[in-house]
Amino acid sequence: MSPGAAADPVPRFSQRDVTPHPRRDQILDAATRVFTVKGFNAASIREIAVEAGMSHTGVLHHFPDKAVLLETLLERRGQRAAAEVGLDFSTGLSYLRGLLALAERDVAKPDGVLMFSIVSAEALAPTHPAHASIARWYEFLRSTAFDALTDLQEKGLYARAGVPVELAAVQIAGLRAGLTQQWLLAPEVDAVAAFRVQLQSYVSEPL
């Protein structure tokens, strides 16, 4: 997706339906809490159903398995966060500013941040049921970062001439994940300031 090419200001990393729905949202909220405590592997649909105050079959009616539930949860989390900060994919500069706003939001409203870090670490195993979902999520982040940096390059605003944009996109995705993990382990780490310094190094305009 190239900046400015899409009508939807918040692109999707999957085709999961995240339209607000009371029952589905109830299940997704419960799954967030259960995954945060137990991780993805140890959590069960029955435990999520109990946390949601629903029957096991009621959860399965909306989500046939945990992998689908997780992918929908990731999609909803990303869409909600992007909408909340007004993430703008139309230009490279607006995209980098949006990423910084997302980092600030994560620190101010950490609900779901720990859950994502736990599940994404578990899903490194290729046989993990959530492996494909997490891989698609990071591919989406790298892809949108690549498009944004390419836009900056075309406008003469890309400030890292010695770093190919495809590698810079990988750096941005890795830095966001790594700084989040450091902050979760040591809240005194100023992850937002570190992220700001790194993002600013890619663009000649102030963020």
C-alpha positions as CSV (number, residue, x, y, z in Angstrom):
1,M,0.0,0.0,0.0
2,S,1.6,3.2,-1.1
3,P,1.0,6.4,0.9
4,G,-1.9,8.3,-0.6
5,A,-3.1,5.4,-2.7
6,A,-5.8,4.0,-0.5
7,A,-9.2,5.4,0.3
8,D,-9.1,3.7,3.7
9,P,-6.9,5.9,6.0
10,V,-6.2,2.9,8.2
11,P,-5.2,-0.1,6.1
12,R,-5.7,-3.7,7.4
13,F,-3.2,-6.4,7.9
14,S,-5.8,-9.1,7.6
15,Q,-9.3,-9.7,6.3
16,R,-10.8,-10.2,9.7
17,D,-14.1,-8.4,10.5
18,V,-13.5,-6.0,13.3
19,T,-16.8,-4.2,13.0
20,P,-18.0,-3.3,16.6
21,H,-20.2,-6.1,17.9
22,P,-21.1,-6.4,21.6
23,R,-20.7,-10.1,21.9
24,R,-17.5,-10.3,19.8
25,D,-16.0,-7.4,21.6
26,Q,-16.8,-9.1,24.9
27,I,-15.0,-12.2,23.8
28,L,-12.0,-10.2,22.5
29,D,-11.7,-8.2,25.7
30,A,-11.8,-11.5,27.7
31,A,-9.2,-13.1,25.4
32,T,-6.9,-10.1,26.0
33,R,-7.0,-10.6,29.7
34,V,-6.6,-14.4,29.6
35,F,-3.7,-14.2,27.1
36,T,-2.0,-11.6,29.2
37,V,-2.0,-13.9,32.3
38,K,-1.5,-17.3,30.6
39,G,-0.1,-16.6,27.2
40,F,-1.6,-18.1,24.1
41,N,-0.4,-21.7,24.5
42,A,-1.7,-22.3,28.0
43,A,-5.0,-20.4,27.5
44,S,-8.1,-22.3,26.4
45,I,-11.3,-21.3,24.7
46,R,-13.2,-22.5,27.8
47,E,-11.2,-20.2,30.0
48,I,-11.9,-17.3,27.6
49,A,-15.6,-18.2,27.7
50,V,-15.6,-18.2,31.5
51,E,-13.8,-14.8,31.5
52,A,-16.4,-13.5,29.0
53,G,-19.3,-14.8,31.0
54,M,-20.4,-16.9,28.0
55,S,-20.7,-20.6,27.1
56,H,-17.9,-22.5,25.3
57,T,-20.1,-23.0,22.2
58,G,-21.1,-19.3,22.3
59,V,-17.4,-18.3,21.8
60,L,-16.9,-20.9,19.1
61,H,-20.0,-19.4,17.3
62,H,-18.0,-16.2,16.7
63,F,-14.4,-17.6,16.6
64,P,-13.8,-21.2,15.4
65,D,-10.4,-21.5,17.1
66,K,-7.8,-19.5,19.1
67,A,-5.7,-18.6,16.1
68,V,-8.7,-16.9,14.4
69,L,-9.5,-15.2,17.7
70,L,-6.0,-13.9,18.0
71,E,-5.8,-12.6,14.5
72,T,-9.1,-10.7,15.0
73,L,-7.8,-9.4,18.3
74,L,-4.6,-8.1,16.7
75,E,-6.6,-6.5,13.8
76,R,-9.0,-4.8,16.2
77,R,-6.1,-3.6,18.4
78,G,-4.3,-2.1,15.5
79,Q,-7.4,-0.4,14.0
80,R,-8.5,1.1,17.3
81,A,-5.0,2.4,18.2
82,A,-4.6,3.9,14.7
83,A,-8.0,5.6,14.8
84,E,-7.4,6.9,18.3
85,V,-4.1,8.7,17.3
86,G,-5.3,9.6,13.8
87,L,-2.7,7.6,12.1
88,D,-2.3,9.0,8.6
89,F,-0.8,6.8,5.9
90,S,-1.1,9.4,3.2
91,T,2.5,10.6,3.4
92,G,5.8,9.3,4.8
93,L,6.1,12.1,7.2
94,S,2.6,11.7,8.6
95,Y,3.2,8.0,9.0
96,L,6.3,8.5,11.1
97,R,4.6,11.0,13.2
98,G,1.8,8.5,13.7
99,L,4.2,5.8,14.7
100,L,5.5,8.1,17.4
101,A,2.0,8.9,18.5
102,L,1.3,5.2,18.8
103,A,4.4,4.7,21.0
104,E,3.2,7.5,23.3
105,R,-0.3,5.9,23.4
106,D,1.2,2.5,24.4
107,V,3.0,4.1,27.4
108,A,-0.1,6.0,28.4
109,K,-2.6,3.2,27.8
110,P,-0.7,-0.1,28.1
111,D,-3.7,-2.4,27.9
112,G,-2.9,-5.1,25.4
113,V,0.8,-4.2,25.1
114,L,1.9,-7.0,27.4
115,M,-0.4,-9.5,25.9
116,F,1.0,-8.8,22.4
117,S,4.6,-9.1,23.6
118,I,3.9,-12.4,25.4
119,V,2.0,-14.0,22.5
120,S,4.4,-12.8,19.8
121,A,7.4,-14.3,21.7
122,E,5.5,-17.6,22.0
123,A,4.7,-17.6,18.3
124,L,8.3,-17.6,17.2
125,A,8.0,-21.4,17.0
126,P,7.0,-22.2,13.4
127,T,4.5,-24.9,14.6
128,H,2.8,-22.4,17.0
129,P,-0.9,-21.8,16.0
130,A,-0.4,-18.1,16.1
131,H,2.9,-18.1,14.1
132,A,1.2,-17.0,10.8
133,S,-0.8,-14.3,12.5
134,I,2.2,-12.7,14.2
135,A,4.3,-13.1,11.0
136,R,1.6,-11.3,9.0
137,W,1.5,-8.5,11.6
138,Y,5.2,-7.8,11.3
139,E,5.1,-8.1,7.5
140,F,2.4,-5.4,7.6
141,L,4.5,-3.1,9.8
142,R,7.5,-3.5,7.5
143,S,5.5,-3.0,4.4
144,T,3.8,0.2,5.6
145,A,7.1,1.5,6.9
146,F,8.8,0.7,3.5
147,D,6.0,2.6,1.6
148,A,6.4,5.6,4.0
149,L,10.2,5.7,3.6
150,T,9.9,5.4,-0.2
151,D,7.5,8.4,-0.2
152,L,10.1,10.4,1.8
153,Q,12.9,9.3,-0.6
154,E,10.8,10.4,-3.6
155,K,10.2,13.8,-2.0
156,G,13.9,14.3,-1.1
157,L,13.2,14.1,2.6
158,Y,14.8,10.7,3.3
159,A,17.9,11.5,5.5
160,R,19.6,8.1,5.6
161,A,21.1,7.9,2.1
162,G,23.5,5.1,3.1
163,V,20.7,2.9,4.4
164,P,18.4,1.3,1.8
165,V,14.7,1.9,2.6
166,E,13.9,-1.8,2.8
167,L,16.5,-2.2,5.6
168,A,15.3,1.0,7.3
169,A,11.8,-0.4,7.4
170,V,13.1,-3.5,9.1
171,Q,15.0,-1.3,11.6
172,I,11.8,0.6,12.4
173,A,9.7,-2.6,13.0
174,G,12.5,-4.1,15.1
175,L,13.0,-0.9,17.2
176,R,9.3,-0.6,17.9
177,A,9.1,-4.2,19.2
178,G,12.4,-4.1,21.1
179,L,11.8,-0.8,22.8
180,T,8.4,-2.0,23.9
181,Q,9.9,-5.1,25.5
182,Q,12.6,-3.1,27.3
183,W,9.9,-0.7,28.6
184,L,7.8,-3.6,29.9
185,L,10.7,-5.0,31.8
186,A,12.0,-1.7,33.0
187,P,9.4,1.1,33.0
188,E,12.0,3.7,33.7
189,V,13.3,3.3,30.2
190,D,12.1,6.2,28.1
191,A,11.1,4.2,25.1
192,V,9.2,7.1,23.5
193,A,12.3,9.4,23.5
194,A,14.5,6.6,22.1
195,F,11.9,5.9,19.3
196,R,11.7,9.6,18.5
197,V,15.5,10.0,18.1
198,Q,15.6,7.0,15.8
199,L,12.6,8.0,13.6
200,Q,14.0,11.5,13.3
201,S,17.2,10.1,11.9
202,Y,15.2,8.9,8.8
203,V,13.7,12.3,7.8
204,S,15.0,15.8,7.3
205,E,11.8,17.4,8.5
206,P,11.1,17.7,12.2
207,L,8.7,15.1,13.6
